Amino acid sequence: MSTLDPARFDPASFLRDYWQKKPLLIRNPWKEWRNPLEPDELAGLGCEPGIESRLISGAADALALEHGPLPDDRYDALGTAPWTLLVQAVDHHVPAVADLIQPFRFIPDWRIDDVMVSFATTGGGVGAHFDQYDVFLVQGLGRRRWRVGGMCDETSPLLPHDSLRLLADFEPVADYVLEPGDILYVPPGIAHEGTSLGNDCMTYSIGFRAPSVGELVDGWTEHLLDEAGDDDRYTDPDLTVQDNPGAIAPEALDRLHTMVTERLADKQAFARWFGEFSTAPKPSEIDWSPDTPFDPEQVAQELADGTPMLRNPASRFAFVDRVDGAVILFVDGQARDCAGDSADFARLLCASNHLRVSEPLAEDSEVISLITGLLNSGCLAFETGEA
């Protein structure tokens, strides 16, 4: 697993001075950099159904976009024109790519989206653009030139293009060439443009989620509507005769407003909903569900034997602490209330992708029940010779 050298990269300083403030070039901070994926493997993923991929080809002023899955012979027909293959959520399919996320977990897990991997030939790129989220661009193989510009927003003029949001006015203020192991951090809204300097350019884009106000309001209110009962209605048992029947009285407005705002302002309910919302998995073809479901006795024996467990890389895990010491564990959009030893296990589970459960947790019936459910849903797997 690749790890960052603390002597060359300090997360606390980075968060203080750069996170969502300004770009940063980080020259190879890894203790030992190894490119985790071969170009041929990425090309194969681009042809797989159920995996989101895109092919961008042509000169910078006439880029064309194709969505995957790509035909097996598509690459042979590309010729000498520049092209770029982008494959989304490669961390769900390649453990070595998933390992790239670990060094960046000084950012909370719920903020991490996925690892997109790109391969480009000489001159290949996706044009000048900006993202609405933070991204670490890790150079895996070959060399890429990055030009970085200023802040953009929804009013920034774009080039006319049916599929790509390319900036019409891009004025770079910094110019970098990244070698294998180098990292470029780009905050949200900052214009940037990457161009491959060879036929073997691979870049790993570790992107972060940034829910918009619209997404939060839409999701939270939809949840409240689903939860609202038809009998939960306005009442006014203290109604009195008013001078004008056409008036909506201040007392009625106050009562109506309270009916709405009390639901919207329920922080405990919002925390449970957001945990489910933020861990909802992306569609994935990865299914770790066992052919034969585990029973608690089998799980107890595996734990007693010290068998380690792996988290499904396509699954999302998070937890919220409760004031009583219990936690709400969220896995793939499902909430589970955990107290005592099971709360301790939930925290352990969310801290590590690879874990071994020891006594007394391994003997607790609630922990065993929780693990059994997660194994049978495909969120966890025991690390055996077949895993």
N, C-alpha and C positions, 0 to 999 in steps of 0.2 A: 504494500500500500504506500502511495506517495504521501509524504508529510512535508510541511513547510518548516524551514529552518528558522527558529525563533530569533536567531542572531541577525537574520536578514529581513524578517517580517514580523512586526509586532501588531497583533490584532487591536489592542486597546488604542494604540496611537493611530492606527488606520481609521478606526471608528470615530475618533475625536477630530481628526484633521481632514479626512477625505470622504467618508461615507455620506452620500447624497449632498456633497459639497463641491467636489472638483475631481477631475480624472487623475489617475496615478499610473505611471509605468513602474512595474516591479520587475527588475531584472532577476532572472532565475533564482527564486528563493527556496527551491526544493532541496532537501538533503541529497536526493538522487532522483533526477528526472528520467522517467521512462515513458515513452509514448504508449498509451494503454490499448490502442486499437490500430490494426493495419488498414490501409486504404481499401484493399479488396473486401475486407469484412464489412466496412461501411457501405461499399457499393452493393453488397449483397443485401444489407438491411434496406437499402433504398428500393429494392425490388420486391420486398415482402409485403403482402396484404396486411392491413391492420397496423402498419407502422407509418406515421406521418413523415413524408419526405417531399422535397422540392428540388427541381433542377433549374438553375438559372444559367442561361447561355447567351453568347453574343457579346458584341462590343459594349463598352460602358454607356454609349449613347443610344443603344438599341437592345436593351436586355429583354429576353423572353423568359417566361415562367411556365414550367410544367409541374403538375402535381403527381406524386407517385400513387400507387406502386408503379415503378418504371419497368418496361420490358427488359428482359435479360440482355438483349443485344443493343439497347439504347446507347450505351457508352461507346460502343464501336463505331456508331454512326455520327459521333459528334465532331470528328475531324480535328482540325487545328485551332478552331475558334476557342476563345476562353470560355470556361464553364465552371460552375460551382454546384456541388451536391450538398444539400442540407438535410440532416435527418434529426427529427425531434425525439426527445426522451430516450436517448441511447442508453442512459443509465438504467433503464428498466430491463434492458436486454443483455448488457455486458457488465459483469461484476467489476472488472477493472476500471471501467468508466464510472460506475457508481462510486467507486472508492475516491474519485476526484472530489466528491462533495464533502467528504469528511473534514479536510483541512479548512473548509469555509463554514463549519458549523458554529463559529463564533457569531454568525447570524442565526437567529432562531429558525428552527426547522420549518415552522409554518410559512415562513417567508420564502423558502427555497422552492423553486418550480421544478426545473429539470436541467439536464445537460444536452444541449443541441451540439451536434458535431458536424463540421463542414470539411469538405475536401475540395480543393480548387487547383486548376491548372494555371500556367503562367498568364497573368492578367485577369484571372477570374476574381469576381467579387459580386456583391449584391447592391452596389451603388451607395451613394451618400444618403443616410437616413438617420432617424433618431428613434429610440425605444422609450416606452413609458415605464420602464423598470430598470433596476440596477443589473449590471452584468459584469462578470469577470471573464475576459477573453484570454484563454490559456493557449499558447502556441505549442502544439504537440509535435509537429513534424514540419520540416521546411522553414521557409521564411515568409512573413507577411508584412506589408507596409500598411500602417494605420495612420490616417490623417484625422485629427480631431478638431472640431469646430466649436461654435458657441451654443448657447441655450436655444432650444426650439419649443414651440407649442402648437396647438391646433390651428393657429393663425399663420404658421410658417408656410409659404407657398411651395406647392409640390409640382413636379413634372407631370404632364398628362400620361397616365399609364393605367391600364385596366386593372392590374393586379398588384403592382409594387408601389409603395409609398416612398418615392424618391424626392429628395429635396431639390428644388429648382435653384436655390441660391446657397451654395455651400462654400464657405470661406474658412479654410483650415487655419488654426492658430498654433498647432503643434503637429510634428511629423516624426513617427517612430518606425523603426524596423525591428520586428520581434523575431527572436531566435527560439529554438526549442526550449521550453521551460519558462520563458518570459510570460508575464501576465500584464494585461492592460485592464484597469478598472474604469468603467464608464458609468457615471450616474444617470438617472432618468433625465430625458430631455436634451442631452448633449449630442450634437451631430457628430457622426463618425463615418469613416469609409475605409474598408479594408481591401487590399489588392494583393493577390498572390504574386510572389517573386520567383516562383518555380513551379514545376509540375508535380510536386509532392507536398503541397501545403495542407496541413490539417490543423484546425482550430477547434477548441472545446469551449463552448459558451455556457457558462453556469449562470442561469437566469433566475430572477427572484420575482415572486408574486407581489403585486401592488394593487389590491382591490380598490376600485373606484367607489366614490360615494353612491353613484347610481347602482352599482352591483350590490353594495351592502343594503341600501334602502330597499331595493327590489327583492333581494333574498329574505331579509328580515321581515318585511311586511307580508310577503307571500307565506312565510312560515306562520306568522301571527294569524293570518286569514285561515290557514289550514287548521289551526288550533282553536279558533273561535267557535263556540257553540251557537246554534241557532237560537237558543233560549237566552243568550247573553244580550239583553236588549236595554234600551233606554227606559227608565221608569221615573215617574214624578208623583209619588203619593202625597206630596205636600203642595200640589198645584192649587193655586187660588185664582179667582176671577181677575182678569186683567182688563185695562181700559180699552185697548185696541186688540182684537183677536188676530190682526195681521202681524203683530210684533213678535219677533223671536226674543224672548226676554233674556236679560243678562244671566239670570240664574240657570236657564236652560242651556245657554251657550257654555257656561262654566261646567255644567254637568256633562255635556257632550264632549267638551274638550278633555275633561278628566278621563272619560271612558277610553279615549284614544291614547292620550299621553301616558297614562299609567302602564298600558301594555308596552308601548314603545320604550319606556324608560326602565323596564324591568331588567336590571343588569345581570342577575343570575340566569334568567331565561336567555338573555342575549349571549352570555358566555357559553351556555350549552349549545345554542344554535350555531354560534361562530365556530366552535370546535368541530361540529359536524360539517359545516360549510367549508372550512379551511382544510379539512382532511379528506374531502370527497375526492376519490381517485379519478385520474384520467382514464378514458377507455383504454383497455390493455388486453392483449392476447395472452398475457402471462397468467397461467392458472396453476397455483401451487396446491390446490385442494387435493388431498390424498384420495387414491382410488377406493381405499377402505377407510372409513372414518375412524379416528382414534377414540378410544374410551378412556376414562380417567385412570383406570388401572394401568393401561399401557403407558400413559404419560407419566404417571408416578414412577414407574420402573425406569423409564428413560432418564428422568431427573435424578433418580437414585444412582444410576450408572454414570452420571456426570456428562451426559450427552449434550453438547452445545446446541444452540438454536440460532438460526439466521432469520432476519426479517426479509420478507419479500420486497425487492427493490422497487416494485410498482406500488407498494402500499404506503400510506401516509400515517404517521403516528404523532400524537400530541397529547398533552394533559393540561388540566386546569386544577390548581389547588383550591380546596374548599377551606373555609375558616375553621371547620371542626377537625382538620388534619386529614380528612379523606381527600380523594381526587376523583375527577371525572376523566376517564381515559377515552380518547377518541382514536379510532382506527378505521380508516376508509369510510368516513362519514357516519360511523356508528358510535354512540356514546355508551360507556359502561361505568357505573358507579363502583368505586373501589375503596375499601376501608381496611385499616390494619395492615396485615402482611400483603394483601393484594394491592394496596396503595403503594407500598414499598416496591413491589414487583413492577407496577405500572411506571414508576419513575425510572427504574432500572431499564425497562424495555424501551422507553423513549430516549434514553441516554446513549444507547449503543445498538449498532446494526447486528452485532455478533455478541451473544451473551451466553453465559453458563449460570444456572440457578443452583445455589447451594443452600444448605440448611440455614435457618429453619423454613425459608420460603419454599423449598422443594418439597416439604412435607405438609404444607398448608392446603387444606381441601379447597379453599376459595381460589388460591393461586393455581392449583391443578385444574380446577374447572375453567378458569379464565384461559389458561394456556390451551386446554383442549378445544375450546371454542375457536381460538385464533388459529390453531393448527388446521381444524376442519374447514375453516373459511378461506384458507390459503394465504393468510397474512404472515404466518410463521411456518418454519419447517425445521425439523431436527437435522443437524449436519451429520449426515451419514455418508457412506461411500457413494450412494446414488444421488445425493443432493448436489 
